Structure formats: structure tokens, C-alpha cells
């Protein structure tokens, strides 16, 4: 089942709507209010929710377990990166050619959520599911930026596979990072037209508890039934499934299992 919606907490909804519509050609679904807006990004939505002042414990260190970034597929990275820089958007990583034959860059939204642009089809070091890779490539080059993945850091790839399997996710391929002294490896856990990009390392990792009320990523909504081993962390906020439990996987990544199989 796919990732349907990603909830991002923001200080100013109007400011964030302007950022995402300008920078990622997101389309507003329904009417935006001062408290909430839903943005269409082709294969999933982003939901912006206003929160008060708060301090996030998220740090831009991929050795921290749980949420790392949200990724979008684009036709070309460099022109979009140039436009973002001209607009004064802060960058985490300038455009570069990455392992797997793709071109990428990383930048921040107004509340510090890390975002990635990806150009090209991944050339996996190891293909685990040829049909899944073919389905991914069949999506083609998007007319406007398309939601592609949420990246997470985990302790154990096999355990993560087992946890998300009941939600319809399965690994389609891996990318290795042979020059990274931390023993960095990436697995691509595909569900529908969306992906959990799973980071693993052969070094010490730090933990982070989900923060549902702090600025930045709050949780994702994933179609399907809640898997065994999920830990309750709170209730979905306004606009979410009424009374739905937000749960955490064993690595601190927060989500709601919506029960719906619709993409």
C-alpha cells in the first residue's frame, strides 16, 4: 500500500503554501486556512498544519534513527536548484551526481524540513524485485515534481522489511556507498507508487522520539492496517482520520495506518 499523505508542522501555513507551490509546483487541494492546507504532489499529498513555537529534536545527521527527509522526482535538478538559491532557500547539499546514476540536491523548507530533488532512474547495485523496479520506472519523468519517498534510518533492514510487509511494502533494490566509512547502505522499500528509502549504517546510531507538535515532519499516513509491533505515540491532529492512533515503528518513525487501500 502507498504512502498517502505526509504531515508537516509549520509556523505559518500561508508562508509554507507559497513555498511549496512556488518551489515544487504543489497544487492546493480545497481551501487553505490559517491552520491547515493540503497540497497535491501527484502520487501523494503533503498536509501542512500550524503549530505553536516549539523546538524540534531532529538534526540533519543521518545517524539519527527515524525520519530523515522527503524526496521528489523531477525532470532536471540543476535549474530548480538555481531557482531555489536565487530565492534564498537554504541548502544542505548542492546538486551532485550520486551513487546509482542519479543527480540530487537537498534543501530546507521554511520550518527546517529537509527535502530532496532526484533526477533520473536509480541504477540499483542489487535488484531484488525486477517487476517492482519496472513499475517504478514506468512512472516516467514527471510534468511537475512528484512525491517519491520518505527516507528513514533504521537499525536493521531485515527487521524493517518484516515490519512493513503487512502494509504491502517490499524491497525492490539496494544502493551501496563504498566510499562512506560509516558503512552506509540504502534499501528501497516500495509500496504502490511510493517508497520508504531505508538507510542502514555499520556504526553507532542515536534515537529520537516522535514529536507530533514540533515544527517539521510529524508523521505519514500509509494505506493499510496497523502492523504488529507498532507503538502508540499520540492521536492524529485536525484533518486526520478521526481519533486515529499515530504509532511508531521500532526506529521512531511515526505514521498512521489509514485502513484505506486507495492510492
C-alpha positions as CSV (number, residue, x, y, z in Angstrom):
1,X,0.0,0.0,0.0
2,X,1.3,3.5,-0.7
3,X,2.2,6.5,1.5
4,X,-0.9,8.6,1.0
5,X,-0.1,11.8,2.9
6,X,2.8,13.4,4.8
7,X,2.0,15.7,7.7
8,X,4.4,18.6,8.1
9,X,4.1,21.0,11.0
10,X,4.6,24.7,10.2
11,X,4.7,28.0,11.9
12,X,2.9,29.8,9.1
13,X,0.6,27.9,6.7
14,X,0.4,30.7,4.2
15,X,4.2,31.0,4.1
16,X,4.6,27.3,3.6
17,X,1.9,27.1,0.9
18,X,3.7,29.8,-1.0
19,X,7.0,27.9,-0.7
20,X,5.7,24.6,-1.8
21,X,3.5,25.9,-4.7
22,X,6.4,28.0,-5.9
23,X,9.3,25.6,-5.4
24,X,7.6,22.3,-6.1
25,X,4.6,23.3,-8.1
26,X,2.3,21.7,-5.5
27,X,-1.4,22.2,-6.1
28,X,-3.7,23.2,-3.2
29,X,-6.5,20.8,-2.6
30,X,-9.6,22.5,-1.4
31,X,-9.3,25.7,0.5
32,X,-6.3,26.5,2.7
33,X,-6.9,28.1,6.1
34,X,-4.6,29.6,8.7
35,X,-4.4,26.3,10.4
36,X,-4.2,23.7,7.6
37,X,-3.6,23.2,3.9
38,X,-3.4,20.0,1.8
39,X,-1.1,20.0,-1.3
40,X,-1.2,17.6,-4.2
41,X,2.2,16.3,-5.3
42,X,1.0,13.8,-7.9
43,X,1.5,10.4,-6.1
44,X,0.8,11.7,-2.5
45,X,-0.3,14.8,-0.6
46,X,1.6,17.0,1.9
47,X,-0.5,18.3,4.7
48,X,0.6,21.5,6.4
49,X,-0.6,22.0,9.9
50,X,0.1,25.1,12.0
51,X,1.8,24.6,15.4
52,X,2.9,27.0,18.0
53,X,6.5,27.7,18.9
54,X,8.4,24.6,19.8
55,X,11.9,23.1,19.5
56,X,12.4,20.1,17.3
57,X,14.9,17.4,18.4
58,X,15.5,16.4,14.7
59,X,19.1,17.0,13.5
60,X,20.5,16.8,9.9
61,X,22.5,13.8,10.8
62,X,21.5,10.5,9.0
63,X,22.9,8.6,12.0
64,X,19.7,9.7,13.9
65,X,17.1,7.0,13.7
66,X,13.7,7.7,12.2
67,X,12.7,10.4,9.7
68,X,15.4,11.9,7.5
69,X,13.9,13.7,4.5
70,X,11.1,13.8,1.9
71,X,12.2,13.2,-1.7
72,X,10.6,14.3,-5.0
73,X,11.4,13.2,-8.6
74,X,12.0,16.0,-11.1
75,X,12.9,16.2,-14.8
76,X,16.1,18.2,-14.1
77,X,17.7,19.1,-10.7
78,X,20.0,22.0,-11.6
79,X,17.5,24.6,-13.0
80,X,15.3,24.0,-9.9
81,X,18.3,24.3,-7.6
82,X,19.3,27.5,-9.2
83,X,15.9,29.0,-8.8
84,X,15.8,27.9,-5.1
85,X,19.2,29.5,-4.5
86,X,18.1,32.7,-6.2
87,X,15.1,32.8,-3.8
88,X,17.3,32.4,-0.8
89,X,16.3,28.9,0.1
90,X,19.0,27.3,2.4
91,X,20.7,24.3,1.0
92,X,22.0,21.2,2.8
93,X,23.7,19.7,-0.2
94,X,24.3,21.3,-3.6
95,X,23.5,19.4,-6.8
96,X,25.7,16.4,-7.4
97,X,25.9,13.1,-9.2
98,X,25.2,10.4,-6.6
99,X,25.6,6.6,-6.4
100,X,23.1,4.8,-8.5
101,X,23.3,7.2,-11.5
102,X,21.0,9.9,-10.2
103,X,21.5,13.6,-9.7
104,X,20.3,15.0,-6.4
105,X,20.3,18.0,-4.1
106,X,19.0,18.8,-0.6
107,X,17.4,21.9,0.8
108,X,15.1,23.1,3.7
109,X,11.6,24.3,3.8
110,X,10.8,27.4,5.9
111,X,10.5,25.3,9.1
112,X,13.6,23.2,8.6
113,X,12.1,20.0,7.0
114,X,14.8,18.5,4.8
115,X,13.7,18.0,1.2
116,X,15.4,16.2,-1.7
117,X,15.2,16.5,-5.5
118,X,16.1,13.5,-7.6
119,X,16.8,13.4,-11.4
120,X,16.9,10.1,-13.2
121,X,16.2,6.4,-12.6
122,X,18.2,4.6,-10.0
123,X,20.6,2.0,-11.3
124,X,20.5,-0.4,-8.3
125,X,23.6,-2.2,-7.2
126,X,21.3,-5.1,-6.4
127,X,17.9,-5.6,-7.9
128,X,15.6,-7.6,-5.5
129,X,12.3,-7.3,-7.4
130,X,12.5,-6.8,-11.2
131,X,8.8,-6.2,-11.5
132,X,8.9,-3.5,-8.8
133,X,11.8,-1.8,-10.5
134,X,9.9,-1.9,-13.8
135,X,6.8,-0.4,-12.2
136,X,8.9,2.4,-10.6
137,X,10.4,3.3,-14.0
138,X,7.1,3.1,-15.7
139,X,6.0,6.2,-13.7
140,X,8.2,8.2,-16.1
141,X,9.5,11.7,-15.9
142,X,7.0,13.9,-14.1
143,X,5.5,17.0,-15.6
144,X,5.9,18.6,-12.2
145,X,7.7,17.4,-9.1
146,X,6.3,14.1,-7.9
147,X,6.4,12.8,-4.4
148,X,8.7,9.8,-4.5
149,X,9.9,8.8,-1.0
150,X,10.4,9.4,2.7
151,X,13.8,8.4,3.9
152,X,14.3,6.8,7.3
153,X,17.3,5.5,9.2
154,X,16.9,2.1,10.9
155,X,18.8,-0.4,13.0
156,X,18.1,-3.4,10.8
157,X,17.0,-3.7,7.2
158,X,15.5,-7.2,7.5
159,X,13.5,-6.3,10.6
160,X,12.2,-3.2,8.8
161,X,11.2,-5.4,5.9
162,X,9.3,-7.7,8.2
163,X,7.6,-4.7,10.0
164,X,6.3,-3.0,6.8
165,X,5.5,-6.2,4.8
166,X,1.9,-6.3,6.2
167,X,1.4,-2.8,4.8
168,X,2.3,-4.1,1.3
169,X,5.9,-2.7,1.2
170,X,8.8,-4.8,-0.2
171,X,12.4,-4.1,-1.1
172,X,13.0,-3.7,-4.8
173,X,16.7,-2.9,-4.8
174,X,19.7,-1.5,-2.9
175,X,22.4,1.1,-3.4
176,X,25.8,0.8,-1.7
177,X,28.0,3.6,-0.6
178,X,31.5,2.0,-0.8
179,X,33.4,5.2,0.0
180,X,31.4,6.0,3.1
181,X,33.5,5.0,6.2
182,X,30.3,4.6,8.2
183,X,29.2,1.5,6.3
184,X,26.3,3.3,4.6
185,X,23.8,1.3,2.6
186,X,20.3,2.1,1.2
187,X,17.4,-0.2,0.6
188,X,14.3,0.9,-1.4
189,X,11.1,-0.4,0.2
190,X,8.3,0.1,-2.3
191,X,4.6,0.4,-1.6
192,X,2.3,1.4,-4.5
193,X,3.9,4.3,-6.3
194,X,5.8,5.4,-3.2
195,X,8.9,4.4,-1.4
196,X,10.5,4.2,2.0
197,X,14.2,4.9,1.4
198,X,15.8,2.9,4.2
199,X,19.3,3.9,5.5
200,X,21.4,1.5,7.4
201,X,24.9,2.0,8.9
202,X,27.7,-0.1,10.4
203,X,28.2,2.4,13.2
204,X,26.5,3.8,16.3
205,X,23.1,5.4,15.9
206,X,21.2,7.9,18.0
207,X,17.5,7.6,18.9
208,X,14.7,10.2,18.6
209,X,11.2,10.0,19.9
210,X,8.5,11.2,17.5
211,X,7.3,14.8,18.1
212,X,3.8,15.4,16.9
213,X,3.6,19.1,17.9
214,X,7.1,20.4,16.9
215,X,7.9,22.2,13.7
216,X,8.9,19.9,10.8
217,X,7.9,16.3,9.9
218,X,5.2,15.0,12.2
219,X,4.0,11.6,10.6
220,X,3.0,9.9,7.5
221,X,-0.4,8.3,6.6
222,X,0.0,4.9,5.0
223,X,-2.8,2.8,3.5
224,X,-3.5,-0.4,5.2
225,X,-3.9,-1.9,8.7
226,X,-1.6,-1.2,11.6
227,X,1.2,-3.8,11.8
228,X,2.2,-5.8,14.9
229,X,4.9,-4.2,16.9
230,X,3.8,-0.6,16.4
231,X,4.0,1.7,19.5
232,X,1.3,4.3,20.1
233,X,2.6,7.9,20.3
234,X,-0.5,10.1,20.2
235,X,-3.6,11.0,18.2
236,X,-3.8,12.4,14.7
237,X,-4.4,16.1,14.6
238,X,-7.1,18.1,12.8
239,X,-7.9,16.8,9.4
240,X,-6.5,13.3,10.1
241,X,-8.5,10.1,10.5
242,X,-10.9,10.9,13.4
243,X,-9.4,9.5,16.6
244,X,-6.7,7.6,14.7
245,X,-3.7,6.5,16.6
246,X,-0.3,7.8,15.5
247,X,2.1,4.9,16.0
248,X,5.9,4.5,15.7
249,X,7.9,1.7,14.1
250,X,10.8,0.3,16.2
251,X,13.1,3.1,14.9
252,X,10.9,6.0,15.9
253,X,9.3,6.8,12.5
254,X,5.7,7.9,13.1
255,X,2.8,7.1,10.9
256,X,-1.0,6.4,10.8
257,X,-2.3,3.2,9.2
258,X,-5.4,4.6,7.5
259,X,-7.1,1.3,6.7
260,X,-7.8,2.5,3.2
261,X,-6.2,0.9,0.2
262,X,-6.8,3.8,-2.1
263,X,-3.7,5.3,-3.6
